[in-house]
Amino acid sequence: MNDASHTAVPGETPRVAVIGGGPAGLMAAEVLAAAGLQVDLFDAMPSVGRKFLLAGKGGLNLTHGEPLAGFVSRYGEAAPQVGEWLQQLSPQALRDWAAGLGIETFVGSSNRVFPKEMKAAPLLRAWLHRLRVAGVVFHMRHRWQPALAQPLRFDGPLGPVSHQADAVVLALGGGSWARLGSDGAWVAPLQAAGVPVQPLRPANCGFDVAWSPHLAERHAGAPLKNVRLLFEGSAGRRFERLGECVLTAGGLEGSLVYAASALLRDEIAASGSATLALDLMPQRSLDELVTALSRGRGTRSLANHLKEQAGVSGAKAGLLREGVSAEQWQDLSRDAAWLAGRIKALPVTLTAPRPLDEAISSAGGLALSGLTPQLMLEQHPGWFGAGEMLDWEAPTGGYLLTAAMASGKVAAQGVLGWLGRQV
């Protein structure tokens, strides 16, 4: 490991290149510019923060209001490292930072934190104005040619561009939503250069299920509200939560599924599939349902009986038939105990996560074991990483954005320390 400090040319202002204009890169640029360094930010897209803007279209979930210890636990195996980043930019500090941009925030009913205006654009505009005033120079449509060497080389809008920097912050994003710039194209070149990189994998993603054509055609797009998802993995890991998801033509997606996605993805990788259980009526006990469904049907159809006695209809009722032959259904559907048990624990087998580019975020990236605590590449002094291109993951709910921005601040502080500047 080589993390000894480095001093730029005496009398000259150190020049730092930030490659990537997402939240992590912008935060790194802000910290570096505030310290008096010359900051050049490069991005392959025509404008910065494109994924940030799209994610905030329905209301920018900036962070989360739960206590810090619980907040840190959301990062799973990377919690110790991410917890260190959050010491530099905590959820409350992030809200204070937004307030400094004139953006008031509030805590919603789910404990998620949003800007009062609910939009990402006003925050991004105020942020970019601050950065430009601080002297950050933006180079748009500049695609980095991944090589850990100076000078940096880019494909610019007018042709090849070279750029010399005293330090570099890489904030290139993961591999989801490639059309917005996070295409993971840096992975293979950095691996070839000997940098430890874990393969990119989908996170906060939907999953494939082999539904019958009837269910897919009739109920695709139907929400499954107020259901409980229970999953017990082969490695002893367990997930149980109440929420909602969406039945798609090819599987399941939505917030409840996203919350369990890391466990489900890893189970599929290890075992080839993952079978979860959905409690379709968590507000009613098994005994209550058995009693209700035991009442005589008379001339009513089974569909009406399920709706009237158990409150099960639509897509939920359709799910009860999945994987059961017509002959079995004819016999078993008359068994109140069997029906009630299936309502309380409907098995659903997931066969694969949806493709990486469809995922909200990605896991994998620069291995944290190959980085110093200041997020410098151990084998490449002066090169730092930040944001989603690092190997960590988190659920939605403000956890992703908070940690990404915190890592940008840590990387910038690492640059300042390496250049011999006071942190």
PEBEL-V84649 format. One record per run of one state. SS is the DSSP state (a for helix, b for strand, c for the rest). FROM is the first residue (numbers start at 1). TO is the last residue. If there is no record, write none. Layout:
BEGIN
SS;FROM;TO  SS;FROM;TO
END
This chain:
BEGIN
c;1;14  b;15;19  c;20;22  a;23;34  c;35;37  b;38;42  c;43;49  a;50;55  c;56;60  b;61;64  c;65;67  a;68;73  c;74;75  a;76;88  c;89;90  a;91;100  c;101;104  b;105;107  c;108;111  b;112;115  c;116;120  a;121;133  c;134;136  b;137;139  c;140;142  b;143;144  c;145;151  b;152;156  c;157;158  b;159;163  c;164;166  b;167;170  c;171;177  a;178;180  c;181;185  a;186;192  c;193;196  b;197;203  c;204;206  b;207;208  c;209;212  a;213;219  c;220;221  b;222;232  c;233;237  b;238;248  c;249;250  b;251;253  c;254;254  a;255;259  c;260;260  a;261;271  c;272;273  b;274;279  c;280;285  a;286;293  c;294;301  a;302;310  c;311;313  a;314;321  c;322;325  a;326;332  c;333;335  a;336;344  c;345;345  b;346;350  c;351;351  b;352;353  c;354;355  a;356;358  c;359;360  b;361;366  c;367;367  a;368;370  b;371;371  c;372;375  b;376;377  c;378;382  b;383;385  c;386;386  a;387;389  b;390;390  c;391;398  a;399;418  c;419;423
END
